[in-house]
């Protein structure tokens, strides 16, 4: 297997461009002005272990990641034509980064999801079983109440299968312009108004559209996401919007 593991180092100007790796793992490390352009990584543990790894001014142009997760912080990084197949974004942070081109599959979560405390307790119990103490700072890191996601520029990006969940403040980002995306600055109010309008329509499609919206309310808005950015192409089936989805989006617009 082709594995790169970086532990407790500060790398400046390192070039991982074009590498094909089974795993890239960084533990408690900092990467400054490094390049990961067109790298292909099956498992990207950019922030493995129980401490944060930081990436400052790094570029990820054309990078493909089969998975992404860990205690990772990206600052002033550039992402162009990034593709992530499976994102586990519990603790990812992005500050002042730039996203351009087609950006697919990334999950931006404003806070660790419910269940993080139970996961932390299980890990502590596992450490105790090995006779190991809880690492300094790990409790505060694992149980923090928010991830810092601010100052990011998505203005020239086409976001495909990208989610903002658990309280990402979209007013603190530059969002894509144009008609490709639908932005709801007050998602709860917009969805409730659309639901009220659809309730007056007795058709089966309107009933399905209401179920569709209630799912958004329950799983996104009511878990802390105040604004929504919708890319209608994500909702298509065989390049066509299902009738109930088209009706739902029409009610929103």
VENDA-V490092 format. One record per run of one state. SS is the DSSP state (A for helix, B for strand, O for the rest). FROM is the first residue (numbers start at 0). TO is the last residue. If there is no record, write none. Layout:
BEGIN
{{SS & FROM & TO} {SS & FROM & TO}}
END
This chain:
BEGIN
{{O & 0 & 1} {B & 2 & 6} {O & 7 & 8} {B & 9 & 11} {O & 12 & 13} {B & 14 & 14} {O & 15 & 18} {B & 19 & 26} {O & 27 & 28} {B & 29 & 31} {O & 32 & 33} {B & 34 & 34} {O & 35 & 38} {B & 39 & 46} {O & 47 & 51} {B & 52 & 55} {O & 56 & 57} {B & 58 & 60} {O & 61 & 62} {B & 63 & 69} {O & 70 & 70} {B & 71 & 74} {O & 75 & 76} {B & 77 & 79} {O & 80 & 81} {B & 82 & 87} {O & 88 & 90} {B & 91 & 94} {O & 95 & 96} {B & 97 & 103} {O & 104 & 105} {B & 106 & 108} {O & 109 & 114} {A & 115 & 128} {O & 129 & 136} {A & 137 & 141} {O & 142 & 147} {B & 148 & 149} {O & 150 & 151} {B & 152 & 159} {O & 160 & 161} {B & 162 & 164} {O & 165 & 168} {A & 169 & 171} {O & 172 & 172} {B & 173 & 173} {O & 174 & 179} {B & 180 & 183} {O & 184 & 185} {A & 186 & 197} {O & 198 & 202} {A & 203 & 218} {O & 219 & 219} {A & 220 & 222} {O & 223 & 226} {B & 227 & 230} {A & 231 & 234} {B & 235 & 236} {O & 237 & 238} {B & 239 & 240} {O & 241 & 241} {A & 242 & 251} {O & 252 & 252}}
END
